[in-house]
Amino acid sequence: GAHTVVSPAAIAGDRMALAALKPASVEFIQTLFDRSNISLAMEEINVSEGSSLVHKALKDSRLREDYSIQVLAIIREGKLIHPPDPGEVFLPRDTLLVFGPMDKLSKLESL
């Protein structure tokens, strides 16, 4: 069975409405996808048992300072925590939805 249904007409309608209401936001997101010289990306990072992030609060993780990475959300046991509070503690098996420079995202994945 299908887990996801994609409707091009609904996507186009949403995009047109967003472009009318929030043109700068839509232009920024489109720039990320269209320009090859922009090295920003969104990634899903899985926090493993041995990660240095385990049991560390977001505010103490230094992800922004050391990697220029923004944690947009945490997926924990199927629940979405967004935006995460600075005091939110990372747990094993969390999935972090992050945004930042591609080269730094690769380094973060190695943690």
Secondary structure as a PSIPRED ss2 file (coil, helix, strand):
# PSIPRED VFORMAT (PSIPRED V4.0)

   1 G C   1.000  0.000  0.000
   2 A C   1.000  0.000  0.000
   3 H C   1.000  0.000  0.000
   4 T C   1.000  0.000  0.000
   5 V C   1.000  0.000  0.000
   6 V C   1.000  0.000  0.000
   7 S C   1.000  0.000  0.000
   8 P H   0.000  1.000  0.000
   9 A H   0.000  1.000  0.000
  10 A H   0.000  1.000  0.000
  11 I H   0.000  1.000  0.000
  12 A H   0.000  1.000  0.000
  13 G H   0.000  1.000  0.000
  14 D H   0.000  1.000  0.000
  15 R H   0.000  1.000  0.000
  16 M H   0.000  1.000  0.000
  17 A H   0.000  1.000  0.000
  18 L H   0.000  1.000  0.000
  19 A H   0.000  1.000  0.000
  20 A H   0.000  1.000  0.000
  21 L H   0.000  1.000  0.000
  22 K C   1.000  0.000  0.000
  23 P H   0.000  1.000  0.000
  24 A H   0.000  1.000  0.000
  25 S H   0.000  1.000  0.000
  26 V H   0.000  1.000  0.000
  27 E H   0.000  1.000  0.000
  28 F H   0.000  1.000  0.000
  29 I H   0.000  1.000  0.000
  30 Q H   0.000  1.000  0.000
  31 T H   0.000  1.000  0.000
  32 L H   0.000  1.000  0.000
  33 F H   0.000  1.000  0.000
  34 D H   0.000  1.000  0.000
  35 R C   1.000  0.000  0.000
  36 S C   1.000  0.000  0.000
  37 N C   1.000  0.000  0.000
  38 I C   1.000  0.000  0.000
  39 S C   1.000  0.000  0.000
  40 L E   0.000  0.000  1.000
  41 A E   0.000  0.000  1.000
  42 M E   0.000  0.000  1.000
  43 E E   0.000  0.000  1.000
  44 E E   0.000  0.000  1.000
  45 I E   0.000  0.000  1.000
  46 N E   0.000  0.000  1.000
  47 V C   1.000  0.000  0.000
  48 S C   1.000  0.000  0.000
  49 E C   1.000  0.000  0.000
  50 G C   1.000  0.000  0.000
  51 S C   1.000  0.000  0.000
  52 S C   1.000  0.000  0.000
  53 L C   1.000  0.000  0.000
  54 V C   1.000  0.000  0.000
  55 H C   1.000  0.000  0.000
  56 K C   1.000  0.000  0.000
  57 A E   0.000  0.000  1.000
  58 L H   0.000  1.000  0.000
  59 K H   0.000  1.000  0.000
  60 D H   0.000  1.000  0.000
  61 S C   1.000  0.000  0.000
  62 R C   1.000  0.000  0.000
  63 L H   0.000  1.000  0.000
  64 R H   0.000  1.000  0.000
  65 E H   0.000  1.000  0.000
  66 D H   0.000  1.000  0.000
  67 Y H   0.000  1.000  0.000
  68 S C   1.000  0.000  0.000
  69 I C   1.000  0.000  0.000
  70 Q E   0.000  0.000  1.000
  71 V E   0.000  0.000  1.000
  72 L E   0.000  0.000  1.000
  73 A E   0.000  0.000  1.000
  74 I E   0.000  0.000  1.000
  75 I E   0.000  0.000  1.000
  76 R E   0.000  0.000  1.000
  77 E C   1.000  0.000  0.000
  78 G C   1.000  0.000  0.000
  79 K E   0.000  0.000  1.000
  80 L E   0.000  0.000  1.000
  81 I E   0.000  0.000  1.000
  82 H C   1.000  0.000  0.000
  83 P C   1.000  0.000  0.000
  84 P C   1.000  0.000  0.000
  85 D C   1.000  0.000  0.000
  86 P C   1.000  0.000  0.000
  87 G C   1.000  0.000  0.000
  88 E C   1.000  0.000  0.000
  89 V E   0.000  0.000  1.000
  90 F C   1.000  0.000  0.000
  91 L C   1.000  0.000  0.000
  92 P C   1.000  0.000  0.000
  93 R C   1.000  0.000  0.000
  94 D C   1.000  0.000  0.000
  95 T E   0.000  0.000  1.000
  96 L E   0.000  0.000  1.000
  97 L E   0.000  0.000  1.000
  98 V E   0.000  0.000  1.000
  99 F E   0.000  0.000  1.000
 100 G E   0.000  0.000  1.000
 101 P E   0.000  0.000  1.000
 102 M H   0.000  1.000  0.000
 103 D H   0.000  1.000  0.000
 104 K H   0.000  1.000  0.000
 105 L H   0.000  1.000  0.000
 106 S H   0.000  1.000  0.000
 107 K H   0.000  1.000  0.000
 108 L H   0.000  1.000  0.000
 109 E H   0.000  1.000  0.000
 110 S C   1.000  0.000  0.000
 111 L C   1.000  0.000  0.000
